[in-house]
């Protein structure tokens, strides 16, 4: 029975491969009445699903060559599939192929969709939490776009295998600095190392969501996660949600966008990029102001706001001189602080907007909300 299922799987994969190659060679076969060429979406899906299966099978084969047989429960799959495009075609179905072979899933945080530009190379990484080893695979876009008669696994560049668990990486800083310089994971080294170790350390759902969107994990995005956690607990939103105004933006913005569902497209997020002179013009008590968050007052009236700062901690991480090592250590330390955001998020001022005034009024051109709140020195920060 097992061999019959395997034969069926191989046959389906070859059928999908033949179909997509035929489409590439003779696209007119799918044209309707001589009009614009259309493609049966089932062929596209089966093709890219098989690409994902082939990547996962190749990764598992690499583990076996090392004498490793990881349990599916220990695997973490990271990929930009669905964001990356190849010759204008979606790679979304790669996710299903990876999941079907590895058993990874969104619900268990073992299938991580890493945000990327559509023109970025399609890549995937399979990490074994038990051994610390990771296999990296990247699609060769020239082969995939050209539709050469190559077996699906042949569409990938040679797999790269490295041990990436935090204990090993932090113990070999100079070695990993060189590997990053040489782009052993195609330039995705920091993404893969930080995300894999965060998930392995038990990152909560909010953190995983924010990290996926930001496309890597760093202390900056950790501050945004903590700020979002603080707001949900100590400054919960009204029915209309939040309006967020960043008056000193950094990586935290991506976490707040995702976790608070406040976005520029919903007219609920504004960003100022203050100059050094702007920051120097702030009163001492507002020197660390980073974000202003607004919500509707409970009585259904106007808006109330809170000016927040983030207080960076003195972590126990040693200063190695390696940016990767220092950030990775801090990343994992901040993960342990997620249940105590009030230790790091500081309230600088609470206030209410005048009747008839909305946060968008204070986010308009030429308006400095800190000046409106009396937090700027007289005559400073004139936009």
N, C-alpha and C positions, 0 to 999 in steps of 0.2 A: 504493500500500500504506500509506503514511504517513497519508494522509487517511482511509482506511478504519479504521485503528486509532484515529484521533482521533474519528471518528464513533461508533465502538463505545464509547469511553471516555465521551463525552458522554451517550450513550444510557443506559449503566449508571448514571451519576450521576443522571440524571433519574428513572430507575426507582427508585433508592434514595430520592430526595427525595420522589417521589409516595407511596411506601410509608410513609415516616415521617409525612408529613402526613396520610395516611389514618388511620394509627394514632392520631395526636393528635386527629383529628376524631371518629373512631368507634372508641374503644378496645374496645367491646363485641364487635367483629368477631373479636377474638382470645380472647374468653372461652370457656372450655370448660364446657359443661353449666350455664351460668348461674352458674358459680362465680367465683373471683377472676380478674381480668383477667391474662392472660399475654401476653408479647410475643415474637414470633419473634426470637431474638437476632441472626439474620442481618440484619434490617432495621436494628437498632441499630448493628451493626458497619459496614455499608455507609454508613449516614448519617454517622457520625463519621469514618470514613475519608475520605469526600468532603469533610468540613469541613477535615480536615488537608490534603488536596490543594488545596482552594481557597485556604487560607492560604498555602501554598508558592507557588502560581501567582501570587497577588497580590503576594507579596514579590519574586518574580523579575520581575514586570511593573514594579514600582517601580524595580528596578535598571535595567531597560531604558530607562525614562523619563529616567534620569540619564545615559544613554549607556554604562551598564556592562553587561557580559555575563560575570558571574563563572563560573569553572569550578566544576563540582560538587565537585571535590577541595578547593576553597578555602572551601567553605561550612561554617559551624558553626550548627546549629539548636539553640536552647534553648527549652524549653517546660515548663509544669506539667501538660500533658495526662496523664491517668491518675490524677493526684492531684485535680485540680479536677473538680467534678461540676456538672452543669447540670440543675436540676429533679430532683435525685436520680439522674440517669443518669450512667453512667461515660463518660469521654471517652478511654479507653485507645486506641481505634482511630485517634484523631487521629495518634498516633505513626506508624502504618503509612502514612497518607496523606502526612505530611510527608516520610517517608523515600522513598516511591515517586517523588516529584517531584524532590526535592533530591539524592537519592543519599546522604543522610547515614546513618550507621550507628553502632551502639554500639561495635563493634570498633575503629573508627577515632577514637573520641571525638568524632565530629562530630554526634552526636545526644545531647544532654544533657537528662536528665530531672530537672527542678528540683523538689524537694520543696515542697509547699505545703499549706495547709488545703483541705479539700474545698469550702468555701464561697468560696474565692478565685476571682476571674474567670479564665476560661481564656485564656491568652495564649501567644504564640510569638514568637520573634525569630530572624531569619535574618541571620547575620553573614558578610560576605565578607572573608576574611583578606587578600586581595590589595589591596583598595582601602581597607579600614578602615570601610566603610559598613555600617550595620545597619538592617534594617527590622523594626519592631515592630507586631504585630497583636493586638488583643484582641477576644474575642467579646462581642457585646451579648447578655447572658443573657435579657433580656426578649423579644427576637425569637426566640431559640432555644427558650425555654420555651413561648412562646405558639404557636409553629408557624405563623407567618404565611406566606402563600404568597409567599415571597421567594426569589430565587435564593440558593444557598448562599453565594457571596461577599458578598451583602448582609447576612449575619449578623454581619459584622465591623464594628467602628468604623473610621473612616478610618485608613489606615496612617500611621505616623510613621517618618521616615527621618533618621538622624543618623550622623555619623562618630564612631566610638567607639574607634579604635585608641589604644593607650596614648600613643604619641608625640603625637598630636593632642590628646588629653584633657589630658595633663600640661602641654601648652603653653597651654591655655586654661582655667585653674582657675576664674576668676570666671564665665566663660560657663557652665561646667558646673555650678557651684554654683546658678546661677539655673535651669538646666534641671531639676536635681533638685528644687528648690523647687517648680517648676511641674509636676512629675511627667510629663515628656514621654513616659516609658514606663510610665505608669499606676502609678507608685510602685515599679517594678521596676528602676530605673536602676542602683543599686549592684549588684544581682544580675547584671544583664546585662553591665555594664562589666567587672566583675571576672572573671566566668566566661569571657566571650568572650576576654579578653586572656590568661587563664591557659591556656586550650586552645590559643590561637594561639602561645603561648610554649613549647608542648610539655609541658604538665603530665603527669606520669606517671599511670598508671591509678589508683593509690592516692589521689592528690590529687583526681582527677576524682570518684571515688566519694565521698570525704569531702565535697567541695564540693557535690555534688548533694544529699546528705542535709542538710547545714547550710543550704542554699539560697542561699549566696553564698560568696565567697572573701575571707578576711580574715586578718591576721597571727595571730589567735587560733586559727583552724582550722589554719593552717600549723604552729603549734607542736604541735598534736595529731598531724598527719601525721608530723612529724619524730620525735616521741616514739614513735609506732608503729613507724617505721622502725628506731629505735634498739633497741627491745625485740626485734624479730624477729631482729636481728643479734647483739646482745650479751646478751640475756636470753630466749632462745627458749623457747617454751612446752613443757610436757610434753604427754602424751596428753590430759589433761583441759583443756587450754587455760589461759587466764588468769582470775584474779579481780582486778578493778580497783576501787580505792577512791580516789575523788577527795576530797582534803582541802582543796583550794582550786579549785573548778570555774570554768571559763570555756569558751570556744568549743571548746577542745581535746577536750571530752568527746564531741562528736558525731563527730569523727574517730576517736577510740579505740573508740567503740561499733561503728562500721562496719568498721574495719580489723582489729580484734582479735576480732570476733565474741563480745564479752563484753557482755551486756545484762542489765538488771534482770529481764526476763522469764525469762532462763536462770539467775537467781539468781547472777549473776557480775559485777554492777556495783553499787557503792554510792556515794553522794554525800553529803558533809557540806557545809553552808553556814556556815563559821565567821564569828563576829562579829569586829569589830575587837579586842575584848577577848581573844577566843580566840587570834587571831594574835599579839597582844602578849605572850601568855603562853608562846609557844614559845621554846625556847632559841635563841641566835643561829645555831647551826649548822643549825637547822631552820626558820629564818624564811622561806625560800623553798620549803618543802615544798609540792608541788602534787598529787602522785599516788603512791599506794602500789600496786605491782603484785605479785601473788603467783603462784607456779606450784608444781606438785608437785615434790618433790625427785626426782632421777634414780633414787635407789635404791628408789623406790616407797613411801617413807615419808610423812612429813608435808609441810608446806608451807614454802617459803622465800619471802622477800619482799625488795623493793628500794624504798626511798623515793627518789623522783625530784623534781627541780626543773627548771624551764626557764629558761635564761639568755638573756634578750633581747639581741639584737645591736644594735650601733650601725651601722645601715645607712647607705649613702652617700646616701640620699634627702634632698633638701632639705626644710626645714620651711616649707611654704607657708601654713599656717594653714587650709588646706582639708582637712577630714577625709577626703574622698574621694581627693584627690590624694595625700595622705600614705600612706593605706592601700594604694592601688593601686600606688604605687611600691614599698612594702615587700613587698606580695604577690609582685610579680614578682622582687624580689631574693631572697626566701626560696625561690622555686621553684628557683633556681640552687644552693641549699644542700642539696637533698634527699638527695644522696649522702653527706653528711657530718653526720649527726644528732648524732654524739658531740661535736661542737663546741658544741652548745647544750643538750643534755640532761645534767644533772649528777646523779651518784649521791651521795645524802646518807648513806645507811646500807643495809647488807645485814644480813639477820637470818633466823632460823628460828623458826617458831612452836613452842610446846611441843607435845609429843606429845598427840594427841587434840583439839587446838584447830584450828579452821578459820578462814579469813578472814571467814566470815559471823559467827562469834562476836565478832570484833573490829569488826564493822560494825553491831552491834545497838544498840538504844536505850540511851543513857547510857554508851556505851563510846567513849573517845577513843583511837584506835590510836597516836597520837603520844605520848600519856601512857603507854600500855603499853610503848612503846619507850624511855621515859626521855628524851623530847625536849621535855618541857614543864617549865616552872619549877614548883617545889613549890607546891601549893595553887592552881594556875591551871587554867583551862578545865574547871571542874567542870560537867558538863552536868546 
